[in-house]
Amino acid sequence: MLTIQEWFLSAIAIAGGAGGVFFLLFQFVGKTWLENKFTQRLDYLRHQHDIEVARLRVEIDSMLNGTLKLQEKEFEILPKFWELLDNCFLKTLFATASSLSYADIDRMNEQQVEELLDKTQFPASQKARIREANPKSDLYISYLTFERVQDAMESSIELGNYLSLNGILIPVELKDKLVSITTSLAEINHRVRAIFIHKVPGSIYDFNVVVEGLRPLLKEIENNIQKRLASHSKPFAD
């Protein structure tokens, strides 16, 4: 029969052995649980990271595509606008020029007159009036002047329409300059046409100096357009 002392020692030994097994079991299970939780959390973070990277990639691609499309439109619009602007400026300058030389039609024989008229864009009715006129020079010069005035007016309208349609795609600072010179040319051509066709008091030749006054702005716009197009030709990395 076990004494009390022997029984107590046996209980401690049994309890101590079970406690060790329990501790080892807890340590193994706890470590596995923590590793699983860590792995799950890591997988979740990786997944969220992949989602964010994909979202940013789509956003960046969209921005780049939009930028490239805008640049393509500017490459199309700006050179065309410059062509129209330069053409309108020169035609307006030509329409208001006073120091132009003309063929002396009054000194020509009938055959020479016909050859000269054949080179013009005059309608048949105007050619007939010139043939019958005496002297012919005033009428001939008047018709040529009308052509220049009308041509300048039409080029001004074309320029204004092009700016109205495409101005939204042009940078604001540059657009302001384009609007300024386009408006000025339109006003000049309207007044010149009113003087020449509707006989409003004034001289169309007085506006030549006004057109010349726009030349610095024209040059500034040319430089701005060249710089704008050059900036688009640089790689994004720059």
Secondary structure as UniProt FT lines:
FT   HELIX           4..95
FT   HELIX           105..107
FT   HELIX           110..118
FT   HELIX           124..132
FT   HELIX           137..166
FT   HELIX           167..169
FT   HELIX           172..197
FT   HELIX           204..207
FT   HELIX           208..212
FT   TURN            213..214
FT   HELIX           215..232
FT   TURN            236..237
//
